[in-house]
Amino acid sequence: MHIKIVDKLKGHLKYRCDLIEREQAQILPKENVTKIEKSYTYKHSKFGLNSPISPFFPTKTKDHAVLYRERIYFLSNKEEQEQFLLQPSKYVKGVESVPNDILIKPKIFVLGLP
């Protein structure tokens, strides 16, 4: 009996540090993504349309979106979405985003006396 109870609780014990964070992450249905994007309450994540799990191999799809802490994260596939929902803070906190392809290079002009 003890082994069965431990087996049932294994997932909760393994990911217990993200217990509160998992409650804040929710799956966005594909048809609601555009409506949520247009609202001023939620913004894209710092990864943009790239996945936080595999940012260097982007697929840029909006089929597997997750809403987490007023940010929308776009994941590549269903497996990545489930992986993100188990430990959202692991993939978000302390991770630098992938730079977007910026065509405009910032320039600074200083006019006048010092």
Stockholm file with secondary structure:
# STOCKHOLM 1.0

chainA/1-114         MHIKIVDKLKGHLKYRCDLIEREQAQILPKENVTKIEKSYTYKHSKFGLNSPISPFFPTKTKDHAVLYRERIYFLSNKEEQEQFLLQPSKYVKGVESVPNDILIKPKIFVLGLP
#=GR chainA/1-114 SS CHHHHHHHHHHHHHTGGGHHHHHHEEEECGGGHHHHHHSSSCEECTTTTSCSSSTTSCCCCSTEEEEETTEEEEESSHHHHHHHHHCHHHHHTTCCCCCCCCCSCCCCCCCSCC
#=GC SS_cons         CHHHHHHHHHHHHHTGGGHHHHHHEEEECGGGHHHHHHSSSCEECTTTTSCSSSTTSCCCCSTEEEEETTEEEEESSHHHHHHHHHCHHHHHTTCCCCCCCCCSCCCCCCCSCC
//
